[in-house]
Amino acid sequence: MTRETKPDDLFISPEQSMQVYNAMQRGVSRREAMKVIGAAGVFAAAAGAFPSISSAWAANSENAPPQYGGRIRVAAHSTSTMDTLDPALGATAIDYARAYMFYNGLTQYDEDLIPQPCLAESFENTDNGSHWIFTLRQGVTFHDGKPLTSQDVIFSIMRHKDPATGSKVVSMVDQIESIRALDDQRVEFTLSSPNIELPSILAVSHLVIVADGTTDFSNGIGTGAFKCQEFTPGVRSVGVRNENYWRDGYPYLDAIEMVGISDEPSRVNALLSGDVHMVNNVSGNSAERMKTNDSYQVKATNSGNYTDLVMRFDQQPTSRPEFREAMKYLFDREQIKRVALRGYGEIANDQPIISSSPYYFDGLPQREYDPERAASLLAKAGLAGATVPIVASPAAASSEDMAVLLQQSAAQAGLNLNINRVPSDGYWSNHWMKHPLGFGNINPRPTANILLSQFFLSNAAWNEAGWHNEQFDQLVIASRSEPDEATRKQMYADMQTMIHEEGGIGIPVFLSDLEGYDARIGGMDRTVPLGSFMGYMFAEHIWWKG
Amino acid sequence: MRDSLFGLVLGRLASSLITLLLVSLVIFAITSLLPGDTAQQVLGQFATPEQVEALRTQLGLDQPPLLRYWQWLSGFATGDLGRSASNGMDVIQLVNDRLPNSLLLAAITTVISVPVALIMGIAAAMRRGGVLDRTLNLITLSMVAVPEFLVATLAVLIFAVQLGWLPALSYVSTVDSLGAFMKVYAMPVLTLCSVLIAQMARMTRAALIDQLDSAYIEMARLKGVPPMRRVLRHALPNAIGPIANAVALSLSYLLGGVIIVETIFNYPGIASLMVDAVSNRDLALVQACAMIFCGAYLLLVMLADLCAILSNPRLRNR
């Protein structure tokens, strides 16, 4: 929906774009800044000056300004006693959403995943990304009244480097060598190797800022828009409006209750009966069902989540390049999208970066379903008529359906795939990357570089296929310190070409995140392509029209 | 007679302790056999080996299994249930949060289902072969045959989604009046009752018919004892033993076996706590839940046996 509003944006005057720019400098996202102008446009219309702008905005901003007050209940797809308010341990959507509710990062993503100022009111790097200085916003306090200082930042980030913390983002903070307080409001990050994407990394939910020395996180004391009133792992949490929130005018809601309902039909039924107002991880079938009723809206976000076929380089028969290439030609991608995803997805081309990313390379020809070609490749690999096991599990979303479809298309090329279904319990530690042919599922990463570093670098712990390419490794590292945007894009294009041509993973489709919500919730046209719930950052941006 | 009864209870308690000990051993062994350990489960898909090692040391998973079992057992014996490995909270607190919910749901279901089931069973036995018996038979058989997830889902679709009378989820915390209480519990209790009533009613009918076929009832009938008195005064006391056993078995299911109802209605009970604990390999929590289920089961069975003994003069006066 975001993209559809773009044409109207062109009609703003230079003064207005300056207004937007200034507002964004103050930490307001672009969309919100545009709303400022929307209001200005109405005044202008009263004076008869800019009628076209005002009508465009009246039609576009959901006809009504945000309202204050109200309490909603949100149900996420997964909950257990493992739920945590320690941002470092966040593991599922409900944890991420709570982290952004109760805490803030130094930076935050906007709708194009560009890092914007948040707790840091500005940031700069001095030498292509080895040293970074973040200036903290003045007058920010934690929920318990303690003011935010440089020490909080140092503690919040450096604790991830201690293995005992059990942080989920160790690989991202490894490159941070040290953090130094220049004074009470300024900190300097020193990286082991330059990375111009540091501000993007610092916006992830795991790296939000907690108070110095915190050991007990169960009260969720942060600087966020909501204060934690109640938190019971596996049951629910209640966040109430933080009256002292540093961002003026936010949040809109008085309270948000978050629960987890792991059973998908129950989750959808709870929405349809009005017990909850927003749910994530809705199946394609349920989405069709919801669309028949005007009281509910379905939102599909393609944020780059993919389920991929992993073909190990260190095992037979997947070590043979012809076999790997043949498998990529055996995906009937249209069929997988239609059947396994009920149409809620995007055809992929064995390259892990989605088309909405600024680094997406569109010069690669789409690999089509071609059983003849696959058959000749298999014959070349000496595997015509072979029987190969393939491991699928509910843990890797839709992988079972994909395996069945792949089995049918492989039969066309004379290859017998034996589907070995394993339970999701323990899948990631015991099966993922352990079989010659199996499935993985990769959640969206905030930047292309993080994705490529974590899953394709030769020495990466989760180098799914065990693929080694020195040239690729050099490009990943070099792109981090490349200041020129065009050169960087070219580097990413080269890297995607390598993965597409010789990599050991096949990505047939990207899976859309589907969520359903009550039509009385306002502000839902904002999309952050990072996951459901507006990239988990919905809490302060939505309002209740009921 | 008091002494023998007292002795029986004592003996039962002693054997219960041994049973609990054996169960805890078996559960410890099985949990250790499950693929992946707590550290891997807690850290998830993207853990590094160093982190897994650090967490293992922190949780004491690097110690030999027997030592870990002994540590748990000695703690348990002194009333220390340990800490949950997955979120660091005390197990006793986690259980305290959930157990009252489960007990409340079980109590409401019991209060409704037991009288209804007994009345249905007795009525069917008295009118054996009649229209009433055949109707009840049809109803109870279909109730047994329909799985509870179907009952629950249909109830939600009809009463919550279509009619909007009842909430689709059971939130224990939002109850502030009797009306709200009844609304919240209506569907979970209905679902559980539909399964339990059918089972108990059929067992009651079978036990009673067994007695009604015996010679002394024939005698009572020949003497001219009216049917109602024949069933309630003569046959029923002799059928209490089997009925109590059937009721005990059904009720023990209410604590640990209601996972489907807890999942569909998002009811924060102890069964889902145990499922979480198993999937997180959270041993202390698994053991605590297992001990509760097992203890409740043993207690109910013992109560059923006591009922049988006290209701039977031959056993009572031995």
Interface residues (C-beta under 8 A of the other chain):
Chain A: S80 T81 M82 D83 T84 L89 A91 P163 A164 G166 S167 K168 V170 S171 S218 T232 P233 G234 V235 R236 V259 G260 I261 S262 D263 P265 S266 N269 A270 L272 S273 G274 D275 V276 D425 G426 W428 S429 N430 W432 Q454 A461 W462
Chain B: L34 P35 G36 Q40 Q41 V42 L43 G44 Q45 F46 A47 T48 P49 E50 Q51 E53 A54 L55 Q58 S84 S86 N87 M89 L94 D97 T153 V156 L157 A160 V161 G164 P167 A168 L169 Y171 S173 T263 I264 F265 N266 P268 S272 L273 D276 A277 S279 N280 D282 L285
